[in-house]
Amino acid sequence: MAFKKGKVKLSRKGRLVMRGRNIEPKLICLSLILILVCAGGIALGQIEESPSPEELYDTALSEETQSPKIEYLGPLPEEELYQAAHGHYLEKNYDQAISGFKAYLFLFPRSSKASDAMCFLGSSYYWQGNYLQAIKEFQAAIRDYPESESAWLALYLGSAYERLKDYAQAFSVYQEAIVKYPQWKDQFLSSIEWLAGECKEAGQKDQAIHVYRGLVRLNPEDYRYHRVLADLYKDVAQLDQAIAEYKEALRLLRLYPKELPEEDIKLAELVDKQIAEIAGVLLDLGITYHKKIEELQKAEVEAYQEAIKVYPGHVFAHYNLGVLFYNKSIGETGTEKRALRRQAREQFLLVIGYAKENPEEQELKIKAQELIRVIDYWL
């Protein structure tokens, strides 16, 4: 607005007047309007400079550079975005599911479905075979959303460790989960059994023993765990432990009822099966004892041979060594049988040669002569 020169002047009270009229209120109103217009322009500029929904969406995806960027279809409401990502997951479109769940978590981190979104995010990585990233997401979900139902997350987490052959960590996850989620005990026990089987197939028998010992602690009344643990101990030549576990499996098996109503055919068949299982355990126990005896016999032979090396004329060492060779030959056939009997004969001849006149050694000399006659007859 322009004013003609000389028309505007100050009144005696210091007010602006033009042609005798007070114009100060009008100027104040005009100034306020100008201030509001300027402020509005600044606010509009700030709004224009804020990230658009599309930019927010892209930001949520920027951390995952390997995942393909899905087409932006405009701002989706919270529930629609979640359902879209979940739909991709169900259709096994895991790249799109990952992108969708990451966007959802970025935009709605405090949503009631945020924990589910993180779980499905980890599952998507799992089914893609990206187990390391899956573990990271599962751990974050358990940490950030402890109030959510995390039992199935623990199952996924343990399985991811299994896929990475980290059996010790998988077992640790399952053990902790059984304590934390007792209502899921059967599922976790099944997972641990599967884990133990994988350890055996991978040739990690020591780790398999560790897992089965854990199973025995968790469920000590299940004879199957004791029997498998006994088999593993036997395989690694820990025969005393194997015998103890076979005996425990046998004790538990014999707790089942023996007398049943005739009409209860199914239960009778179950008992028959358990009787066969008992017989099987006894057979394994006998084999283990035999292995134990063989192990002891080998140690005994080595001890006698060391004694003879120190003192060649040790009559008792020669005699006992000869008896060991002879007894071992009884269970052999063919060439091995003849070789063992020849070794026994040599030791008995040494007994006869070294025996002194004292009664004990003379008695051994007579026994050695009788055994030589027996050996000569069969040779």
HUKA-V870753 format. One line per field, one symbol per residue. phi: phi as a letter, one per 30 degrees, with the letter a starting at -180 (. if undefined). burial: 1 if it has 9 or more other ideal C-beta (glycine too) atoms within 8 Angstrom, else 0. A space follows every 50 residues. Layout:
phi=???
burial=???
//
This chain:
phi=.ccddidcaddddicdbbhicdcdeddddddddddddddddddddddddd ddedddddddcddcddddddddcjdcdedddddddddddddicddddddd dddddddbdcddcddddddddddddeddjcddddeeddddddddbddddc ddddddddddddddicddddddddddddddbddcedddddddeddddddd ddicdddddeddddddddbdccddddddddeddddcicdddddddddddd dddddddccbeddddddddddeddddddddddddddddeddddedddddd edddddddddbecddddddddddddddddddcbiddddddddddeddddd dddcdcddedddddddddddddedddddd
burial=00000000001000011100001000100100000000000000000000 00000111111001001000000000010011011101100001111111 11111111001011111111111111010010111111111100100101 10111111111101001001101111110010011011101111110111 00011011111111110100011011111111110100101111111111 01100000010000000100100100110011011011101100101001 10011011000001101111111111011001000111011111111111 11011000001101101110110010000
//
